[in-house]
Amino acid sequence: MCSLPVGEQVYTIRSSLSSNPPAYEVGEKVEMLYPADKPEDAVPNTFWGLYIWLVFPA
């Protein structure tokens, strides 16, 4: 879960991906990508964040 500030709004992003050990430390900055009109659809700028659905279709 992360907080994504966009302008005056702060979005809480929850990922459906998880790992053990965690991919990130608490407080670590993570680059996120999102459509300009839908920041709530943000995903981490990583291979798994971008392509997981191509590897494991829903």
SVG drawing of the C-alpha trace seen along z (x, -y; Angstrom):
<svg xmlns="http://www.w3.org/2000/svg" viewBox="-10 -21 23 38">
<polyline fill="none" stroke="black" stroke-width="0.4" points="0.0,0.0 1.3,-3.5 0.2,-7.1 0.3,-8.9 0.0,-12.7 -1.4,-14.2 -2.0,-18.0 -4.1,-18.7 -5.4,-15.0 -3.7,-12.1 -4.6,-8.6 -4.1,-5.4 -2.9,-2.7 -3.3,1.0 -1.5,3.6 -2.8,7.0 0.9,8.2 2.8,9.2 6.2,10.8 8.1,12.3 10.4,10.6 8.6,7.3 9.8,5.6 10.0,2.2 10.9,0.9 8.4,-1.3 8.9,-4.9 10.8,-4.0 10.0,-6.1 8.6,-4.1 8.1,-5.5 4.5,-5.1 2.9,-5.3 -0.8,-6.3 -3.1,-7.7 -3.4,-11.5 -7.2,-11.3 -7.1,-8.2 -4.4,-8.4 -6.2,-5.7 -5.1,-3.2 -1.4,-3.7 1.1,-0.8 4.7,-0.7 7.2,-1.3 8.6,2.2 8.4,5.3 5.8,7.0 3.8,3.8 3.5,3.3 3.4,6.8 2.1,9.2 -1.2,9.6 0.6,10.6 2.5,13.3 -0.5,14.5 -3.7,13.5 -6.7,13.1"/>
</svg>
